[in-house]
């Protein structure tokens, strides 16, 4: 599975820690930036992630900004993207099982490293249930 990761300046530190942690676990995350704590615009970071997923370069993504809110709003503006803020363990599981989320979102200033890793592991292990959820997902992309 190909997984990309990106963050704005508010998520840079958490992104860097997650990359190192998952490399030790044998999972390589493609880093789409930002590459420092210098201020950047989160919609640009979200757009780069959306393009990466929609072009098939990555199967799943991780996005991080200060709270996770702005970057998830920006990502979800892209047709075909389902970015979910994983604010709890249950949300991490249900984001995949019910919503077939393709981007996990974290708040670099509102979540701990341990919470982010635990929730991303839950997200990765969960599988989309399909069935009754299919018709709802078809209604998400609005022209």
C-alpha positions as CSV (number, residue, x, y, z in Angstrom):
1,X,0.0,0.0,0.0
2,X,1.3,3.4,-1.0
3,X,0.8,6.1,1.7
4,X,1.6,9.8,1.4
5,X,2.0,12.3,4.3
6,X,1.9,16.1,4.3
7,X,1.5,18.9,6.7
8,X,1.5,22.6,7.0
9,X,3.8,24.4,9.5
10,X,1.4,23.6,12.4
11,X,1.8,19.9,11.7
12,X,5.4,19.7,10.6
13,X,6.7,18.3,13.9
14,X,4.1,15.6,14.2
15,X,4.6,14.7,10.5
16,X,8.4,14.4,11.0
17,X,7.9,12.1,14.0
18,X,5.4,9.9,12.2
19,X,7.7,9.5,9.2
20,X,10.5,8.3,11.5
21,X,8.3,6.0,13.5
22,X,6.7,4.3,10.5
23,X,10.1,3.9,8.8
24,X,11.2,1.9,11.8
25,X,8.1,-0.2,11.4
26,X,9.0,-0.9,7.7
27,X,6.3,1.4,6.3
28,X,7.7,4.2,4.0
29,X,5.5,7.3,3.8
30,X,6.0,9.6,0.8
31,X,6.6,13.1,2.2
32,X,4.7,15.7,0.2
33,X,5.9,18.6,2.4
34,X,6.1,21.0,4.0
35,X,9.8,20.6,4.9
36,X,10.2,23.2,7.6
37,X,8.2,25.1,10.2
38,X,8.1,28.2,7.9
39,X,4.5,29.3,7.4
40,X,2.7,27.8,4.4
41,X,-1.0,27.8,3.3
42,X,-2.8,24.6,4.2
43,X,-5.0,24.6,1.1
44,X,-1.9,24.2,-1.0
45,X,-0.7,21.2,1.0
46,X,-4.2,19.6,0.9
47,X,-4.3,20.1,-2.9
48,X,-1.0,18.4,-3.3
49,X,-2.2,15.4,-1.3
50,X,-5.5,15.3,-3.2
51,X,-3.7,15.2,-6.6
52,X,-1.3,12.5,-5.3
53,X,-4.3,10.3,-4.3
54,X,-6.5,11.0,-7.3
55,X,-3.6,10.4,-9.7
56,X,-3.0,7.0,-8.1
57,X,0.5,7.8,-6.7
58,X,-0.8,7.0,-3.2
59,X,-3.7,4.8,-2.0
60,X,-4.1,6.6,1.3
61,X,-2.9,9.9,2.9
62,X,-2.1,11.5,6.2
63,X,-2.7,15.3,6.5
64,X,-1.8,17.4,9.5
65,X,-2.3,21.1,10.3
66,X,-2.6,22.8,13.7
67,X,-6.1,21.4,14.5
68,X,-6.8,19.2,11.5
69,X,-9.8,21.3,10.7
70,X,-8.6,23.7,8.0
71,X,-6.6,21.1,6.1
72,X,-9.6,18.6,6.2
73,X,-11.9,21.2,4.8
74,X,-9.5,22.0,2.0
75,X,-8.9,18.4,1.1
76,X,-12.6,17.6,1.1
77,X,-13.2,20.3,-1.6
78,X,-11.6,17.8,-4.1
79,X,-14.0,15.4,-5.7
80,X,-13.1,11.8,-4.7
81,X,-11.4,12.8,-1.5
82,X,-12.8,11.7,1.9
83,X,-10.6,13.2,4.6
84,X,-11.6,12.4,8.2
85,X,-10.2,14.0,11.4
86,X,-9.4,11.0,13.6
87,X,-10.3,12.6,16.9
88,X,-10.9,9.3,18.7
89,X,-10.2,5.6,18.3
90,X,-13.8,4.9,17.2
91,X,-13.6,7.7,14.7
92,X,-10.5,6.2,13.2
93,X,-12.2,2.8,12.7
94,X,-15.5,4.2,11.5
95,X,-13.9,6.6,9.1
96,X,-12.7,3.5,7.1
97,X,-15.6,1.1,7.8
98,X,-18.5,3.5,7.1
99,X,-17.0,6.4,5.1
100,X,-14.2,4.7,3.2
101,X,-12.0,7.7,4.1
102,X,-8.8,7.9,2.0
103,X,-7.1,10.5,4.1
104,X,-6.5,10.4,7.9
105,X,-6.3,13.9,9.4
106,X,-4.6,14.9,12.6
107,X,-4.1,18.1,14.6
108,X,-0.4,18.8,15.3
109,X,-1.3,21.1,18.1
110,X,-4.3,19.2,19.5
111,X,-3.3,15.6,19.4
112,X,-0.3,13.8,20.8
113,X,2.1,11.7,18.8
114,X,0.9,8.6,20.6
115,X,-2.8,9.3,19.8
116,X,-1.9,9.9,16.1
117,X,0.0,6.7,15.7
118,X,-2.6,4.6,17.5
119,X,-5.4,6.1,15.5
120,X,-3.6,5.7,12.2
121,X,-2.9,2.1,13.0
122,X,-6.6,1.6,13.7
123,X,-7.4,3.4,10.5
124,X,-5.1,1.2,8.5
125,X,-6.4,-2.1,9.9
126,X,-10.1,-1.2,9.3
127,X,-11.8,-2.2,6.1
128,X,-14.7,-0.5,4.3
129,X,-17.9,-2.4,4.9
130,X,-19.7,-1.3,1.7
131,X,-23.3,-2.3,1.5
132,X,-25.6,0.3,2.9
133,X,-22.8,2.8,3.0
134,X,-22.3,2.7,-0.8
135,X,-25.3,4.8,-1.7
136,X,-24.3,7.4,0.9
137,X,-20.8,7.7,-0.5
138,X,-22.2,8.2,-4.0
139,X,-24.0,11.3,-2.7
140,X,-20.8,13.0,-1.4
141,X,-19.4,14.3,-4.6
142,X,-21.5,17.3,-5.7
143,X,-20.9,19.1,-9.0
